[in-house]
Amino acid sequence: MKKKNLLFIDQGLAFGGSFIVAARLANHLSEEKYNTTIMTSTDLSDIEHHVSDGVKLVFLRKYLTYKHRLIFQNKLNAIKTPRIIGKIFRKLAIYTYSIVETIANIPYSLSILFYIYK
């Protein structure tokens, strides 16, 4: 029987629950049936001891993450503007940030697609 390839993508910014769940799932899958990979943005030297030898770890980090978005939103909220103008300004700023974030993270998305294709 041909082995199936499984890819877990951990988007946590640091070691934590999302990686632990992915590692536990990957560790408990049969190595005879599955080639398991975890793609993560956590430094591999910090987490490699949490996975068995049969699980491959791949490092890949987004350029802009949800942390950057929160920082941006907090800065927006600190700007004092009149009520209506402030709402319009914030909406336009968030939409603009979303476009920038999407464009900035294209290499991340393409890397995942390339890895899957490969």
C-alpha positions as CSV (number, residue, x, y, z in Angstrom):
1,M,0.0,0.0,0.0
2,K,1.3,3.5,-0.9
3,K,2.0,5.9,1.9
4,K,-0.2,9.0,2.1
5,N,1.4,12.4,2.7
6,L,0.0,14.5,5.5
7,L,0.8,18.2,6.0
8,F,0.0,20.0,9.2
9,I,0.4,23.8,9.0
10,D,1.0,25.5,12.4
11,Q,0.4,29.2,12.2
12,G,1.3,29.9,15.8
13,L,4.0,32.6,16.3
14,A,5.7,30.8,19.0
15,F,5.8,27.4,20.7
16,G,2.3,26.6,22.1
17,G,-0.9,24.7,21.9
18,S,-1.3,24.6,18.1
19,F,2.1,23.0,17.6
20,I,1.6,20.6,20.5
21,V,-1.7,19.4,19.0
22,A,-0.1,19.0,15.5
23,A,2.9,17.1,17.0
24,R,0.8,14.8,19.1
25,L,-1.4,13.9,16.1
26,A,1.6,13.4,13.9
27,N,3.4,11.3,16.5
28,H,0.5,8.9,16.8
29,L,0.0,8.2,13.1
30,S,1.4,5.0,11.7
31,E,4.8,5.6,10.0
32,E,4.0,2.7,7.7
33,K,0.9,4.4,6.3
34,Y,1.8,8.1,6.4
35,N,4.6,10.5,5.5
36,T,3.9,13.3,8.0
37,T,5.2,16.9,7.9
38,I,4.6,19.8,10.2
39,M,5.1,23.3,8.7
40,T,5.7,25.8,11.4
41,S,7.0,29.3,12.0
42,T,8.5,28.3,15.3
43,D,12.3,27.9,15.5
44,L,12.9,24.2,14.8
45,S,15.6,23.9,17.4
46,D,13.0,24.8,20.0
47,I,10.5,22.1,19.0
48,E,12.2,19.2,17.3
49,H,12.4,17.2,20.5
50,H,8.5,17.2,20.5
51,V,8.2,15.1,17.4
52,S,9.2,11.5,16.6
53,D,11.9,10.7,14.0
54,G,9.3,9.9,11.4
55,V,7.8,13.4,11.4
56,K,9.4,16.0,9.2
57,L,9.6,19.6,10.3
58,V,9.7,22.5,7.9
59,F,10.2,26.1,8.9
60,L,8.1,28.7,7.1
61,R,7.1,32.1,8.4
62,K,4.6,34.7,7.2
63,Y,5.9,38.2,6.6
64,L,2.9,39.8,8.3
65,T,1.0,38.0,11.0
66,Y,-2.0,38.5,13.2
67,K,0.3,40.1,15.7
68,H,1.3,42.8,13.3
69,R,-2.4,43.4,12.6
70,L,-3.2,43.9,16.3
71,I,-0.3,46.3,16.6
72,F,-1.6,48.3,13.6
73,Q,-5.2,48.3,15.0
74,N,-4.0,49.5,18.4
75,K,-2.1,52.4,16.7
76,L,-5.3,53.2,14.8
77,N,-7.4,53.2,17.9
78,A,-5.0,55.7,19.6
79,I,-5.6,58.3,16.9
80,K,-8.2,60.8,18.0
81,T,-10.5,61.9,15.2
82,P,-14.1,63.1,15.0
83,R,-16.6,60.2,15.1
84,I,-17.8,59.9,11.5
85,I,-14.4,60.8,10.0
86,G,-12.7,58.4,12.4
87,K,-14.9,55.5,11.4
88,I,-14.3,56.1,7.7
89,F,-10.6,56.6,8.2
90,R,-10.3,53.4,10.3
91,K,-12.3,51.3,7.7
92,L,-10.1,52.6,4.9
93,A,-6.9,52.0,6.9
94,I,-8.0,48.4,7.8
95,Y,-8.9,47.6,4.1
96,T,-5.6,49.1,3.0
97,Y,-3.7,47.1,5.6
98,S,-5.5,43.9,4.5
99,I,-4.4,44.4,0.9
100,V,-0.8,45.0,2.0
101,E,-0.9,42.0,4.2
102,T,-2.3,39.8,1.4
103,I,0.4,41.0,-1.0
104,A,3.2,40.7,1.5
105,N,2.2,37.1,2.3
106,I,2.0,35.9,-1.3
107,P,5.5,34.2,-1.0
108,Y,4.3,32.3,2.1
109,S,1.2,31.0,0.3
110,L,3.2,30.1,-2.8
111,S,5.8,28.3,-0.7
112,I,3.0,26.2,0.8
113,L,1.5,25.4,-2.7
114,F,5.0,24.6,-4.0
115,Y,5.7,22.3,-1.1
116,I,2.3,20.5,-1.7
117,Y,3.0,20.2,-5.4
118,K,6.5,18.9,-4.8
